[in-house]
Amino acid sequence: MCKLFKWLLISVVLILSGYIYVFIKVADTFDGREYSATDYIHYYFVTPDLFMDPPIIPGRITYYSRGDDNYGFFQNDITWNDIEDVPAAQKIIEKFFISKGYTQRKEGLVWRFYWSDVDVPPDKCAHKQYSTVWGYHAISIELITATRGC
């Protein structure tokens, strides 16, 4: 009985240590953290599901996550850098969103295209909204998630 209790206690301590380790590793995302797919803790615990299977665009992929700093929003980005043809990459991203059942919101800015899986009027805030953002030889998909009212 004593051996069973000892191994049970050791198991509980190891499991709690694992939870604490993951929490400490992921806690730095509240200040903003850039990471890659090889940073397994951040990649598997922080990356949104849609970013786990990104469209295939030639370029260097980086991920960015920033937690809610009392503003009411989480931000997650996936960015392709060193892109030769940004408009062609935008077309790939459009096909990607359409294949996942997303529709483009109306009245997007020239350089920013909004995507949502629910029909939200342009003047209303979507709880979860994706947008593509063009940069110089770079393109990003940005996810803004509201944690409370907009």
C-alpha positions as CSV (number, residue, x, y, z in Angstrom):
1,M,0.0,0.0,0.0
2,C,2.9,2.4,0.8
3,K,4.5,1.7,-2.6
4,L,1.2,2.4,-4.4
5,F,0.8,5.7,-2.5
6,K,4.4,6.7,-3.3
7,W,4.1,6.1,-7.0
8,L,0.7,7.8,-7.0
9,L,2.3,10.9,-5.3
10,I,5.2,10.8,-7.8
11,S,2.8,10.7,-10.7
12,V,0.8,13.6,-9.4
13,V,3.9,15.7,-8.9
14,L,5.2,14.9,-12.4
15,I,1.9,15.8,-14.0
16,L,1.6,19.1,-12.0
17,S,5.2,19.9,-12.9
18,G,4.4,19.4,-16.6
19,Y,1.4,21.7,-16.3
20,I,3.5,24.4,-14.6
21,Y,6.3,24.0,-17.2
22,V,3.8,24.5,-20.1
23,F,2.2,27.5,-18.3
24,I,5.5,29.2,-17.7
25,K,6.5,28.6,-21.4
26,V,3.3,29.9,-22.8
27,A,2.9,32.8,-20.3
28,D,5.3,35.0,-22.3
29,T,2.8,35.3,-25.1
30,F,0.9,37.9,-23.1
31,D,3.7,40.3,-24.0
32,G,3.9,39.0,-27.6
33,R,6.0,36.2,-28.8
34,E,7.3,35.3,-32.3
35,Y,8.0,31.6,-32.8
36,S,8.3,28.9,-35.4
37,A,6.8,25.5,-35.9
38,T,9.9,24.0,-34.3
39,D,9.1,25.7,-31.0
40,Y,6.8,22.8,-30.1
41,I,5.3,24.2,-26.8
42,H,4.2,27.5,-28.4
43,Y,3.2,25.9,-31.7
44,Y,1.0,23.2,-30.2
45,F,-0.5,25.2,-27.3
46,V,-0.9,28.7,-28.7
47,T,-1.3,28.3,-32.5
48,P,-4.9,28.5,-33.7
49,D,-6.3,25.4,-35.5
50,L,-6.5,27.2,-38.8
51,F,-2.8,28.1,-38.7
52,M,-1.8,24.5,-38.0
53,D,-2.6,23.6,-41.7
54,P,-1.6,26.8,-43.5
55,P,-1.7,27.4,-47.2
56,I,1.4,26.5,-49.1
57,I,3.2,29.7,-50.0
58,P,6.9,29.7,-50.7
59,G,8.7,31.7,-48.1
60,R,9.9,31.7,-44.5
61,I,7.0,31.2,-42.1
62,T,6.9,32.8,-38.6
63,Y,4.1,32.8,-36.1
64,Y,3.3,35.5,-33.6
65,S,1.0,35.5,-30.6
66,R,0.0,38.2,-28.1
67,G,-2.3,37.6,-25.2
68,D,-5.0,39.9,-23.8
69,D,-3.2,42.8,-22.1
70,N,-6.4,44.1,-20.7
71,Y,-7.6,45.5,-24.1
72,G,-10.0,42.6,-24.7
73,F,-8.3,41.0,-27.7
74,F,-5.9,38.2,-28.4
75,Q,-3.8,38.4,-31.6
76,N,-2.3,35.6,-33.6
77,D,-0.4,36.0,-36.9
78,I,1.2,33.7,-39.4
79,T,3.6,35.5,-41.7
80,W,5.3,34.4,-44.9
81,N,8.5,36.5,-45.4
82,D,10.7,36.7,-48.5
83,I,7.7,36.5,-50.9
84,E,8.4,37.2,-54.6
85,D,4.8,37.9,-55.6
86,V,2.5,39.1,-52.8
87,P,-0.7,39.4,-55.0
88,A,-0.3,35.8,-56.1
89,A,0.1,34.8,-52.4
90,Q,-3.1,36.7,-51.7
91,K,-4.9,34.6,-54.3
92,I,-3.6,31.4,-52.6
93,I,-4.9,32.7,-49.2
94,E,-8.3,33.5,-50.8
95,K,-8.6,30.0,-52.1
96,F,-7.5,28.6,-48.7
97,F,-10.2,30.6,-46.8
98,I,-12.9,29.7,-49.4
99,S,-12.0,26.0,-49.1
100,K,-12.4,26.3,-45.3
101,G,-15.9,27.8,-45.7
102,Y,-15.0,31.4,-44.9
103,T,-16.3,34.4,-46.8
104,Q,-14.7,37.8,-47.4
105,R,-16.3,40.7,-45.5
106,K,-17.4,43.7,-47.6
107,E,-15.7,47.1,-47.4
108,G,-12.3,45.8,-46.6
109,L,-9.4,48.3,-47.1
110,V,-7.2,47.9,-50.1
111,W,-4.3,46.3,-48.2
112,R,-6.4,44.4,-45.7
113,F,-9.1,41.7,-46.4
114,Y,-11.4,40.5,-43.7
115,W,-12.6,36.9,-43.5
116,S,-15.2,35.4,-41.2
117,D,-17.1,32.1,-40.9
118,V,-20.2,34.0,-39.8
119,D,-22.0,36.8,-41.6
120,V,-21.1,40.0,-39.8
121,P,-22.0,43.5,-41.1
122,P,-19.0,45.7,-41.8
123,D,-19.9,48.2,-39.1
124,K,-20.1,45.5,-36.4
125,C,-17.3,43.8,-34.5
126,A,-16.8,40.1,-35.2
127,H,-15.9,38.0,-32.1
128,K,-13.2,36.2,-34.2
129,Q,-12.0,37.8,-37.4
130,Y,-9.2,36.9,-39.8
131,S,-7.5,39.4,-42.1
132,T,-4.7,39.3,-44.6
133,V,-2.2,42.0,-44.3
134,W,0.3,42.8,-47.1
135,G,3.8,43.9,-46.4
136,Y,7.0,44.4,-48.4
137,H,7.8,41.0,-49.7
138,A,5.6,39.5,-46.9
139,I,2.0,38.6,-46.3
140,S,0.3,37.7,-43.1
141,I,-2.9,36.2,-41.9
142,E,-3.9,37.9,-38.6
143,L,-6.5,36.5,-36.2
144,I,-8.0,39.0,-33.7
145,T,-10.2,37.3,-31.1
146,A,-12.3,39.4,-28.8
147,T,-12.3,38.2,-25.2
148,R,-15.1,40.6,-24.2
149,G,-17.2,43.2,-26.0
150,C,-15.7,45.0,-28.9
